[in-house]
Amino acid sequence: MQDKLTLMIPGPTPVPERVLKALGKHPIGHRSQEFQQIVKRTTELLKWLHQTNGDVLTITGSGTAAMEAAIINTLSQGDKVICGENGKFGERWVKVAKAYGLDVTTIKEDWGKPLDPEKFKSILDKDDEIRAVIITHSETSTGIINDLKAISRHVKAHRNAIIIADCVTSLGACNVPMDEWGIDVIASGSQKGYMMPPGLSFVAMNENAWEASKRSNLPKFYLDLQSYKKSIDKDSNPFTPSVNLYFALEESLSMMKDEGLSSIFNRHKRHMNATQEAMKSMGLDLFAKDGFGSPAITSVEPTGLDAETIRKTVKVNFDILLAGGQDHLKGKIFRIGHLGFVNDRDIITAVAAIESALDQLNELKKPLGTGVATATKILNKQSN
Ligand SMILES: *Cc1c(COP(=O)(O)O)cnc(C)c1O
């Protein structure tokens, strides 16, 4: 059977019918009044999602465009920065920062472990000249959630540094109160918690970030956020944005607004708990350190088994796409995305498919049905 694919990877994520329909509309002029109204409404909703009174700018480009924009708009050649690195996306921050000639100190942890906020504090305490701390909130490659709140608090105690966070798989999955936590810059992308196809990304900037942008001397043109800021104040864009993705954005953000932030966060938490416990009950180990599992993604380390074989069996038998491990984790872990447009049925189905695949491979260590029973109990107990 064709066209029955279920995405359970951490992006692209499933897209609701309402959002797909919006994409199929005929484009309209991007300088029309009608479009400016859409820009106005989506900008308000984006601020709501980020829990900020600052600016949230929309870029046509993937999440990495937002990451690059965050750096080149707030920093200057040779600036000292600290990058947290405990996975693939932390590595990406380091690469972008180095590509622009920043003086990078990395604070590393083994993949699967969270960043240690105290290490940030001790470097910040010793060095007045650090201009930015740059971290990944939910490290998608390992399924770890880093303690953004604690790290941000240490940055706030420093005189000169701002904090820049990749919240691509945390925004719309768990609480990221930008203003309350004092996050200066947040990068995110449409194909994750936003329940949209890839193609738009977002950079949120507060006052400190705009202050920093005045000093910034790194080269920029398409991603010069000053021009996005000038345009957004007139409900417009500096260039031709992806008009149809804007239609989709308005639909998806409206759906999120209707559901409400606390319901969205609670749903992701239940799905994380159900997925984690179901895997453990089947005798599979979790890769992320206890208590630091991401609400968006669960990484499973099926010790002694080839993770790719399990992942492929699930794909072939059930047309459910799970993510594999990246780099040295290839074959060691598989990852279950439960981010965005995901309901209880998706979780139960994914757990059942993994359980069935293990059974077929003669690798199921517990009675058939154990994983599904565990997930079901948790979903029933922890109500919506
Ligand atoms: C998906 C993702 C990105 C963005 O990647 P793009 O492919 O450029 O959209 C950045 N950071 C994290 C943590 C991600 O999961």
The ligand as a MOL file (V3000), in Angstrom:
LIG
                    3D

  0  0  0     0  0            999 V3000
M  V30 BEGIN CTAB
M  V30 COUNTS 15 15 0 0 0
M  V30 BEGIN ATOM
M  V30 1 C 16.1600 20.5660 12.6510 0
M  V30 2 C 17.0650 21.3310 13.5340 0
M  V30 3 C 17.7350 22.4910 13.0900 0
M  V30 4 C 17.5320 23.1020 11.7340 0
M  V30 5 O 17.9730 22.3720 10.6960 0
M  V30 6 P 17.5510 22.7560 9.2090 0
M  V30 7 O 17.7840 21.4960 8.4680 0
M  V30 8 O 18.3980 23.8540 8.7640 0
M  V30 9 O 16.1000 23.1800 9.2520 0
M  V30 10 C 18.5370 23.1680 13.9830 0
M  V30 11 N 18.6770 22.7540 15.2400 0
M  V30 12 C 18.0470 21.6680 15.7190 0
M  V30 13 C 18.2340 21.2850 17.1500 0
M  V30 14 C 17.2150 20.9140 14.8840 0
M  V30 15 O 16.5710 19.8470 15.3610 0
M  V30 END ATOM
M  V30 BEGIN BOND
M  V30 1 1 1 2
M  V30 2 1 2 3
M  V30 3 2 2 14
M  V30 4 1 3 4
M  V30 5 2 3 10
M  V30 6 1 4 5
M  V30 7 1 5 6
M  V30 8 2 6 7
M  V30 9 1 6 8
M  V30 10 1 6 9
M  V30 11 1 10 11
M  V30 12 2 11 12
M  V30 13 1 12 13
M  V30 14 1 12 14
M  V30 15 1 14 15
M  V30 END BOND
M  V30 END CTAB
M  END
